[in-house]
Amino acid sequence: MMELTLAHYLILSAVIFALGMTGVLIRKNLIVMFMSLELMLNAVNINLAAFSNYLQDMTGQIFIVFVMAVAAAEAAVGLALIISLFRNKQTINAEELNIMRG
């Protein structure tokens, strides 16, 4: 049976991060953009966990808790903003939302 090494986790994290970054840059729907941002934060968590295990240090796992707290706060505030924008502008398409124009 093949054992998973640090490189396996880093490759998985890089693929997930690239998918998230692609979703943020290409998609126009704000909800999909926030989901892609969550994917990027989870990729960072995989890196932190992998290096924490590799170095036998708990610091990475402590940082994971902070990243998860930031992700939860970002999701709450982001979804509240999306709901507010949808109520005012009747759309969640990022291209159609230009608040500066009024």
C-alpha positions in Angstrom: 0.0 0.0 0.0 1.3 3.4 -0.9 1.9 5.9 1.9 0.8 9.5 1.4 3.7 11.9 1.6 3.9 15.7 2.0 4.1 16.1 -1.7 0.7 14.4 -2.2 -1.0 16.8 0.2 0.7 19.8 -1.4 -0.4 18.7 -4.9 -4.0 18.3 -3.6 -3.9 21.7 -2.0 -2.5 23.3 -5.1 -5.2 21.8 -7.3 -8.0 22.9 -4.9 -6.5 26.4 -4.6 -6.2 26.6 -8.4 -9.9 25.6 -8.8 -10.9 28.2 -6.2 -8.9 30.9 -7.9 -10.3 30.0 -11.2 -13.8 30.2 -9.8 -13.2 33.7 -8.3 -11.6 35.1 -11.5 -14.0 33.6 -14.1 -17.4 33.3 -12.5 -19.7 36.3 -12.2 -22.2 35.0 -9.6 -21.3 36.3 -6.2 -22.4 33.1 -4.4 -20.1 31.0 -6.6 -17.3 33.5 -6.0 -17.7 33.1 -2.2 -17.8 29.3 -2.5 -14.6 29.5 -4.6 -13.0 31.7 -1.9 -13.9 29.1 0.7 -12.2 26.5 -1.5 -9.0 28.6 -1.4 -9.2 28.8 2.4 -9.6 25.1 2.7 -6.6 24.6 0.4 -4.6 26.7 2.8 -5.9 24.6 5.7 -4.7 21.4 4.0 -1.2 23.0 3.6 -1.2 24.0 7.3 -2.3 20.5 8.4 0.3 18.8 6.1 3.2 20.9 7.3 2.0 20.6 10.9 2.1 16.8 10.6 5.4 16.8 8.7 7.2 19.0 11.2 5.5 17.4 14.2 4.5 20.9 15.4 1.0 22.0 16.6 1.4 25.6 15.4 -0.1 24.7 12.0 -3.2 23.2 13.6 -3.6 26.3 15.8 -3.5 28.4 12.6 -6.2 26.2 11.1 -8.6 27.2 13.9 -8.0 30.9 13.1 -8.5 30.4 9.4 -11.7 28.5 10.1 -12.9 31.4 12.3 -12.1 33.9 9.6 -13.8 31.8 7.0 -17.0 31.5 9.1 -17.0 35.3 9.7 -16.4 35.9 6.0 -19.3 33.6 5.1 -21.6 35.3 7.5 -20.8 38.9 6.4 -20.5 37.9 2.8 -23.9 36.3 2.6 -25.5 39.2 4.5 -24.0 41.6 1.9 -25.2 39.4 -1.0 -28.7 39.3 0.5 -28.7 43.0 0.9 -27.5 43.6 -2.6 -30.1 41.2 -4.0 -32.8 43.0 -2.2 -31.7 46.4 -3.6 -30.6 45.5 -7.1 -32.5 42.3 -7.8 -29.3 40.5 -9.1 -26.2 38.8 -7.7 -24.3 39.0 -11.0 -21.0 40.8 -10.2 -20.9 42.5 -13.6 -24.3 44.1 -13.1 -23.5 45.4 -9.7 -21.9 48.8 -10.0 -22.7 50.6 -6.8 -20.7 53.7 -7.7 -23.1 54.4 -10.6 -26.1 54.3 -8.3 
